[in-house]
Amino acid sequence: MISLAFRPRLLGELRTYSTEKFRADLLAGVTVGIIAIPLAMAFAIASGVAPEQGLVTAVITGFIISAVGGTRLCIGGPTGAFIVVLYGILIRYGWANLMICTMMAGVILMVMGAAKLGRLIRFVPNSVIIGFTNGIAVLIALSQVKDFLGLPIAKMPGEFFGIVKALWAALPNLHGPSMLLAIACLAFLRMWPAKWSRYIPSPFLVLIFSTLLTLWGNTGIATIGSKFGEIKAAIPFPAMPEFTIEQLGSLIPPAVTIALLGAIESLLCAVVADKQTNDRADANQELIAQGIANVVSPLFGGLAATSAMARTSANIKNGAQTPVAGIVHAITVLVVLLVASPLAKHVPLPALAAILMWVAMNMGEWREFKALRQYTPLRNATLISTFLLTVLFDLTIAVEVGMVLATLLLIKRLTEAAAVQVVTNLAKDPDAPALPLPEGVAGVRLRGALFFGVVDRLEAGLATVPAGSKLVLLDFLEVIYIDSTALETVERYCENCRRAGIEVIVFGLGPQPRGLFARTGADKKLGFDHVVETRRQALDLAIWRQVQARLQTTPPDSRV
């Protein structure tokens, strides 16, 4: 159902805003803004564009996502998860089409939010999320090997095998000073205490120290200036990328990839933030905000963006109270872009590569690989196949295959949980008063989800009803779901019983089975007086049917 409701979280928070909250938001926002500066530039360079485009993305999308989003403390901007996707699209389709893809993804996200599909994204299995997240982390790290080692590669390929081939060919020409600087930066990031990062973010320190090193002497290490020249200290004037209607069809798959990744990342970030703050996000409003941000960002030359888990966690740990902190973060990045961007040309690329290596190491859930033996083979196959397909081929293919395998796992689990059991006592609990069935009456207890995957088991179970039974009670009290295929099997069994002179009484229908019985007319075919609610009613009706058969009298209303 499409909804035009537009309820940014910021509006509600401003009703009770105070000076104390502003102080907390100001401190947290400035801190997160400092963290975002080196990351934004690194993400942009790794995506194949100029560093200032990462800063512009952080300013534009960071402001919009906080101003109109459905969360209280999530921070939006460019993220590492997009690097591989955006670089691949850039190489294949070009810069203008990457911008169009991003805007199309933004429209898709807005439609998803308006259609209230925010909750559906949470149905993506954890094994699929872990698989593609770890795969993206590997690709991010692999994409940084070039600058980490100072390899002379003019243009990196966009696919795994091409990257490995290019790196291997250039490996003999690695640059020693670049490698030593990158290793030192990575070691510093690893050793810097987490509790100190609340006050002095380690990526920002790496940026400062490595820049001072390149200013101190002629090391021959590649810098932002040597590759991109001066960073423009301005927000570009908005302009629409050039495109043709004929191109849009071919851009749908990459646009869907950006939208899917953005939706998953933003809503996962919202879930994590909610757990840390005991809050409740509006998932649909958040999707709308993500969509608006991704439509607007390309107009200013920015990239695709979503909520960033690391910056959101830093925002929370630094005491942020409202979305104002996210707006302050965007303003902080803007001030740096306008005032200090000329100094950024001296930032060494190996230092940024080390920062991205650190990001990749932290975004991957590597412990999940050690825990594989705790899970079933099919669940592990889902995780591993998603991981390998993400690394070796394509994120979209990886998610599609992962979802198919996860669906098969779900069907297997539901099939194993379903059961059909012939009973002689209707009481479920052994300690409960017995409800023995009279002679000639058979009981069939159904359990779990009855769907197309368990039809064979359903038919086999119904076939075990003792021969000579004059009446069968079908117990639906433990049936949580029944589909049309399983219902047709039950109807066919009831029809065969009727032809054989055997009555069937159904009891215990839950909301979903009862609704399907009513919509398909199954309850009418069976006879309304043959559908009751409780075990006791079913047993009493069975006894009365036997009395009726003997006395040839008309039974009273069984529902009384």
C-alpha positions in Angstrom: 0.0 0.0 0.0 1.5 3.4 -1.0 1.6 5.9 1.8 2.2 9.7 1.4 3.0 10.1 5.1 6.2 12.0 5.6 7.4 12.1 9.2 11.1 13.0 9.6 12.4 12.1 13.1 14.0 15.6 13.4 10.7 17.3 13.6 9.6 15.3 16.6 12.9 15.7 18.4 12.9 19.5 18.0 9.7 19.8 20.0 11.7 18.9 23.2 15.1 20.2 22.1 17.2 22.0 24.7 20.6 23.7 25.2 22.0 20.5 26.9 21.0 18.4 23.9 22.6 20.9 21.5 25.9 20.8 23.4 25.9 17.0 23.2 25.0 17.1 19.5 27.6 19.7 18.7 30.5 17.7 20.3 29.4 14.4 18.7 28.8 16.0 15.3 32.2 17.7 15.1 33.9 14.5 16.2 32.1 12.4 13.6 32.7 15.0 11.0 36.5 14.7 11.7 36.2 10.9 11.3 34.3 11.3 8.1 36.8 13.5 6.3 39.6 11.0 5.6 37.0 8.2 5.0 35.0 10.3 2.5 38.2 11.1 0.5 39.4 7.5 0.6 36.0 6.1 -0.4 35.9 8.5 -3.4 39.4 7.7 -4.6 38.7 3.9 -4.3 35.5 4.3 -6.2 37.5 5.9 -9.1 36.6 9.5 -8.7 38.2 12.7 -7.2 38.5 13.0 -3.4 36.4 16.2 -3.2 33.4 14.2 -4.6 33.6 12.1 -1.5 33.5 15.2 0.7 30.6 16.6 -1.3 28.8 13.3 -0.8 29.3 13.5 2.9 28.0 17.0 3.1 24.9 16.6 0.9 23.8 13.2 1.9 24.8 13.5 5.5 22.6 16.6 5.9 19.6 15.1 4.0 19.6 11.7 5.8 19.8 13.4 9.2 17.3 16.1 8.3 14.5 13.9 6.9 15.4 10.4 8.0 13.5 8.1 10.3 16.3 7.5 12.8 17.6 9.5 15.6 21.3 9.0 15.4 22.3 7.4 12.1 25.0 9.2 10.1 24.7 9.1 6.3 27.4 9.4 3.7 29.7 7.4 1.4 30.5 4.0 2.7 33.0 1.2 2.0 30.2 -1.2 0.9 29.6 0.9 -2.2 33.3 1.1 -3.4 33.3 -2.2 -5.4 29.8 -1.6 -6.9 30.4 2.0 -7.9 33.8 1.4 -9.4 32.5 -1.5 -11.4 29.6 0.6 -12.8 32.0 3.5 -13.5 34.4 1.3 -15.5 31.6 -0.3 -17.5 29.1 2.5 -18.0 31.0 5.8 -17.5 30.7 8.7 -15.1 27.4 10.1 -16.4 25.6 6.8 -16.3 26.9 6.1 -12.8 25.2 9.3 -11.7 22.0 8.3 -13.5 22.2 4.8 -11.8 22.5 6.5 -8.4 19.5 8.7 -9.1 17.4 5.8 -10.3 18.4 3.9 -7.2 17.2 6.9 -5.1 13.8 6.7 -6.8 13.6 3.0 -6.1 14.4 3.6 -2.5 11.7 6.3 -2.2 9.1 4.0 -3.8 10.1 1.2 -1.4 9.6 3.6 1.6 6.3 4.9 0.3 5.1 1.3 -0.3 6.1 0.5 3.3 8.6 -2.1 2.3 11.1 -1.2 5.0 10.4 -4.2 7.1 10.8 -6.6 4.2 14.5 -5.8 3.9 15.0 -7.2 7.4 13.9 -10.6 6.0 17.2 -10.9 4.2 18.9 -13.9 6.0 21.9 -13.2 8.2 23.9 -15.8 6.3 23.4 -13.8 3.1 24.3 -10.5 4.8 27.4 -11.9 6.3 28.5 -13.5 3.0 28.3 -10.3 0.9 29.6 -8.1 3.7 32.7 -10.2 4.1 33.0 -10.4 0.3 32.9 -6.6 -0.1 35.5 -6.3 2.7 37.8 -8.6 0.8 37.3 -6.6 -2.5 37.9 -3.3 -0.7 41.2 -4.6 0.7 42.2 -6.0 -2.6 41.4 -2.8 -4.4 43.8 -0.9 -2.1 46.8 -3.2 -2.6 47.9 -1.0 -5.6 48.3 2.2 -3.5 49.3 0.3 -0.4 52.4 -1.1 -2.2 52.8 1.9 -4.5 52.4 -0.2 -7.6 52.6 1.6 -11.0 49.2 0.5 -12.4 47.6 3.2 -14.6 44.0 1.9 -14.4 42.7 -1.0 -12.2 40.3 -3.5 -13.7 36.9 -3.7 -12.2 36.6 -7.5 -11.7 38.4 -9.9 -9.3 40.5 -11.8 -11.8 41.6 -8.7 -13.7 42.6 -7.1 -10.4 44.7 -10.1 -9.4 46.3 -10.3 -12.8 47.2 -6.6 -12.8 48.6 -6.7 -9.3 50.7 -9.8 -10.0 52.2 -8.2 -13.1 53.1 -5.0 -11.3 54.3 -6.6 -8.0 58.0 -6.6 -9.0 57.8 -2.8 -9.2 56.5 -2.1 -5.7 57.6 1.1 -4.1 59.4 0.5 -0.8 58.7 3.9 0.9 55.0 3.7 0.0 54.7 0.2 1.5 56.6 1.2 4.7 54.3 4.2 5.2 51.2 2.1 4.6 52.3 -0.6 7.0 53.1 2.0 9.7 49.7 3.7 9.2 47.9 0.4 9.4 49.8 -0.6 12.5 49.0 2.7 14.1 45.3 2.3 13.3 45.3 -1.2 14.8 47.2 -0.2 18.0 45.4 3.1 18.7 43.1 2.4 21.8 39.4 2.4 21.0 38.7 4.5 24.1 41.0 7.3 22.8 39.2 7.4 19.5 36.3 9.0 21.2 38.4 12.1 21.7 41.0 11.8 18.8 39.9 9.7 15.8 42.8 7.5 14.6 42.1 8.0 10.9 42.4 11.7 11.3 45.7 11.4 13.1 47.0 9.1 10.3 45.9 11.8 7.8 47.8 14.5 9.7 51.0 12.6 10.4 51.3 11.1 6.9 50.7 14.5 5.3 53.4 16.1 7.5 55.8 13.3 6.4 55.3 14.0 2.7 55.7 17.8 3.3 58.9 17.1 5.3 60.9 15.5 2.5 60.8 14.3 -1.1 59.8 10.6 -0.5 58.5 9.9 -4.0 55.2 8.7 -2.4 52.1 9.4 -4.5 49.7 12.0 -3.1 46.3 13.2 -3.9 47.8 16.2 -5.6 50.1 14.1 -7.8 47.1 12.1 -9.0 44.2 14.5 -8.9 45.7 18.0 -8.6 44.2 20.7 -6.5 41.0 19.9 -4.6 38.2 22.3 -5.4 37.2 24.2 -2.3 33.5 24.6 -3.2 30.2 22.8 -3.6 29.5 22.4 -7.3 26.5 24.1 -8.8 23.7 21.5 -9.3 23.5 20.0 -12.8 21.6 17.1 -14.4 23.9 14.4 -15.8 23.5 13.8 -19.6 21.5 10.7 -20.5 19.2 9.3 -23.2 16.0 7.4 -22.7 17.4 4.4 -24.6 20.1 4.0 -21.9 17.8 3.7 -19.0 16.9 0.1 -19.7 20.5 -1.2 -19.5 21.0 0.8 -16.2 18.2 -0.8 -14.3 20.2 -3.8 -13.0 23.1 -1.7 -11.6 20.5 0.8 -10.2 18.7 -2.0 -8.4 22.1 -3.2 -7.0 22.8 0.2 -5.5 19.2 0.5 -4.1 19.3 -3.0 -2.6 22.7 -2.4 -1.0 21.7 1.0 0.2 18.5 -0.3 1.7 20.1 -3.2 3.5 23.0 -1.1 4.8 20.8 1.7 6.1 18.2 -0.5 7.8 20.9 -2.7 9.3 22.5 0.4 10.7 19.1 1.5 12.0 18.7 -1.8 13.8 22.1 -1.6 15.4 21.5 2.0 16.5 18.1 1.0 18.0 19.7 -1.8 20.0 22.4 0.5 21.3 20.0 3.3 22.3 16.8 1.4 23.1 15.1 3.4 20.3 12.7 2.5 17.5 13.4 3.8 13.9 10.8 4.4 11.2 12.2 2.1 8.5 10.0 3.4 5.8 10.8 7.1 6.5 14.5 6.1 6.5 14.2 4.6 3.0 12.5 7.7 1.8 15.3 9.8 3.2 18.0 7.5 1.7 16.2 7.8 -1.7 16.1 11.6 -1.6 19.8 11.8 -0.7 20.7 9.5 -3.6 18.6 11.6 -6.0 20.1 14.9 -4.9 23.8 13.8 -4.4 24.6 13.2 -8.2 23.2 16.7 -9.0 26.2 18.1 -7.1 28.7 15.5 -8.5 28.3 13.3 -5.4 28.2 9.5 -5.1 25.7 7.0 -3.8 25.4 7.0 0.0 23.7 5.2 2.9 23.9 5.2 6.7 27.4 4.2 7.9 27.6 1.8 10.9 31.1 2.9 12.1 30.2 6.7 12.0 26.8 6.0 13.6 28.5 4.0 16.4 30.9 6.9 16.9 28.0 9.3 17.0 26.3 7.3 19.7 29.5 6.8 21.8 30.2 10.5 21.7 26.8 11.3 23.3 24.7 12.5 20.4 21.0 13.0 21.3 19.2 13.9 18.1 19.5 14.1 14.3 21.1 17.6 14.8 24.4 15.8 15.4 24.3 14.4 11.9 23.6 17.9 10.5 26.6 19.2 12.5 28.7 16.4 11.1 27.8 17.5 7.5 28.5 21.2 8.4 31.9 20.2 9.8 32.9 18.4 6.6 31.7 21.4 4.6 33.8 23.8 6.6 36.9 21.6 6.1 36.1 21.4 2.3 35.8 25.2 2.0 38.7 26.2 4.3 41.3 23.4 4.5 40.9 21.5 1.2 44.1 23.0 -0.4 46.2 21.1 2.2 44.6 17.8 1.1 46.7 17.6 -2.0 49.6 16.6 0.2 47.8 13.6 1.7 49.7 10.4 0.6 47.7 7.7 -1.1 49.3 4.8 0.8 47.9 6.4 4.0 44.4 6.4 2.6 44.9 2.9 1.4 45.8 1.9 4.9 42.7 3.6 6.3 40.5 1.6 3.8 42.4 -1.6 4.7 41.5 -0.9 8.3 37.9 -0.2 7.4 37.7 -3.5 5.5 39.2 -5.4 8.4 36.6 -4.0 10.8 33.5 -4.4 8.5 34.1 -8.1 7.9 32.6 -10.6 10.4 35.5 -13.0 10.1 34.6 -15.0 13.2 31.6 -16.3 11.4 34.0 -18.5 9.3 35.4 -20.1 12.4 31.8 -20.8 13.6 30.8 -22.7 10.5 30.9 -26.0 12.2 28.1 -24.9 14.5 25.6 -24.7 11.7 24.1 -26.9 9.1 25.7 -27.6 5.7 23.0 -25.8 3.8 23.3 -22.6 5.9 27.0 -22.7 5.5 26.6 -23.2 1.7 24.5 -20.1 1.6 27.1 -18.0 3.4 30.1 -19.3 1.6 28.5 -19.2 -1.9 27.3 -15.6 -1.3 30.9 -14.7 -0.1 32.6 -16.3 -3.1 30.2 -15.0 -5.7 30.6 -11.5 -4.3 34.4 -11.7 -4.5 34.7 -13.5 -7.8 31.8 -12.2 -9.8 29.0 -9.8 -8.8 27.1 -8.7 -5.8 23.7 -9.0 -7.5 24.3 -12.6 -8.5 25.7 -13.3 -5.0 22.5 -12.0 -3.3 20.2 -13.7 -5.8 21.9 -17.1 -5.3 22.2 -16.6 -1.5 18.4 -15.8 -1.3 17.6 -18.9 -3.3 19.7 -21.1 -1.1 18.3 -19.4 2.0 14.8 -20.1 0.7 15.7 -23.7 0.2 17.0 -23.9 3.7 13.7 -22.3 5.0 11.7 -24.9 3.0 13.8 -27.7 4.4 13.3 -26.4 8.0 9.6 -26.0 7.5 9.3 -29.5 6.0 11.2 -31.0 9.0 8.9 -29.2 11.4 5.7 -30.4 9.8 4.2 -33.6 11.1 1.1 -35.8 10.6 0.4 -38.2 13.5 -2.6 -40.6 14.0 -3.6 -40.5 17.7 -6.1 -42.3 20.0 -6.1 -39.6 22.6 -6.8 -36.0 21.7 -5.1 -34.6 24.8 -1.8 -33.0 23.8 -0.1 -32.8 27.2 0.5 -36.2 28.9 -0.3 -34.7 32.3 -3.6 -33.2 31.0 -6.9 -35.1 31.5 -7.2 -37.8 28.9 -9.6 -37.4 25.9 -9.7 -41.0 24.6 -11.4 -41.5 21.3 -14.4 -43.9 21.1 -14.2 -47.0 19.0 -14.4 -46.4 15.3 -13.2 -42.8 15.7 -9.6 -41.9 14.5 -7.7 -38.7 15.3 -5.1 -37.1 13.1 -2.9 -34.4 14.7 -1.3 -32.0 12.1 1.6 -29.8 13.1 3.7 -26.9 11.6 3.3 -25.3 8.2 1.4 -27.4 5.6 2.6 -26.3 2.2 3.6 -27.8 -1.2 6.8 -29.1 0.3 5.1 -31.5 2.7 2.2 -32.7 0.6 3.8 -36.2 0.3 4.2 -36.4 4.0 0.6 -35.2 4.5 -0.8 -37.8 2.1 1.3 -40.5 3.7 0.1 -39.6 7.2 -3.6 -39.4 6.2 -3.2 -42.9 4.5 -2.3 -44.4 7.9 -5.7 -43.8 9.4 -6.9 -47.2 10.6 -9.2 -49.1 8.2 -12.7 -49.4 9.5 -12.8 -46.0 11.0 -16.3 -44.4 10.8 -15.3 -40.9 11.7 -12.0 -38.9 11.5 -11.0 -35.9 13.6 -8.5 -33.6 12.0 -6.6 -31.6 14.7 -5.4 -28.2 13.3 -4.5 -26.7 16.6 -0.7 -26.8 15.9 -1.0 -25.8 12.2 0.5 -22.3 11.8 0.0 -22.0 8.0 -1.6 -23.9 5.2 -1.3 -23.1 1.5 -3.7 -24.0 -1.3 -1.7 -27.1 -2.4 -1.9 -28.6 1.1 -5.6 -27.6 1.4 -6.4 -29.3 -1.8 -4.8 -32.5 -0.4 -7.0 -32.2 2.7 -10.1 -31.6 0.6 -9.3 -34.5 -1.6 -9.0 -36.7 1.5 -12.3 -35.5 2.9 -14.0 -36.2 -0.4 -12.6 -39.7 -0.5 -13.8 -40.3 3.1 -17.3 -39.0 2.2 -17.5 -41.4 -0.7 -16.5 -44.2 1.6 -19.1 -43.2 4.2 -16.6 -41.8 6.6 -17.3 -38.4 8.3 -14.6 -35.9 8.8 -14.6 -33.2 11.6 -12.0 -30.4 11.5 -11.2 -28.5 14.7 -8.7 -25.9 15.9 -8.3 -23.8 12.8 -6.0 -20.8 13.5 -6.5 -17.3 11.8 -4.6 -18.1 8.6 -6.0 -21.6 8.0 -9.5 -20.4 8.9 -9.2 -17.5 6.4 -8.1 -19.9 3.6 -10.9 -22.4 4.4 -13.4 -19.5 4.2 -12.0 -17.9 1.0 -11.9 -21.2 -0.9 -15.2 -22.5 0.4 -13.6 -25.5 2.0 -15.6 -25.1 5.2 -18.8 -25.0 3.2 -17.9 -28.2 1.3 -17.0 -29.9 4.5 -20.2 -28.6 6.2 -20.2 -25.8 8.7 -21.4 -28.2 11.4 -18.3 -30.3 10.8 -15.9 -27.4 11.7 -15.5 -26.7 15.4 -12.9 -24.9 17.6 -11.8 -27.0 20.5 -10.8 -30.6 21.2 -13.7 -30.9 23.6 -16.2 -29.8 21.0 -14.7 -32.2 18.5 -14.9 -35.1 20.8 -18.5 -34.3 21.9 -19.5 -34.0 18.3 -17.9 -37.3 17.4 -19.7 -39.1 20.3 -23.0 -37.5 19.2 -22.5 -38.6 15.6 -22.1 -42.2 16.8 -25.3 -41.9 18.9 -27.0 -40.4 15.9 -25.9 -43.3 13.7 -27.4 -45.7 16.2 -30.6 -43.9 16.9 -31.1 -42.3 13.5 -32.0 -39.0 15.2 -31.2 -35.4 14.2 -28.2 -34.0 16.1 -28.5 -30.8 18.0 -26.4 -27.8 17.0 -22.8 -28.9 17.7 -21.7 -25.3 18.3 -23.8 -24.8 21.4 
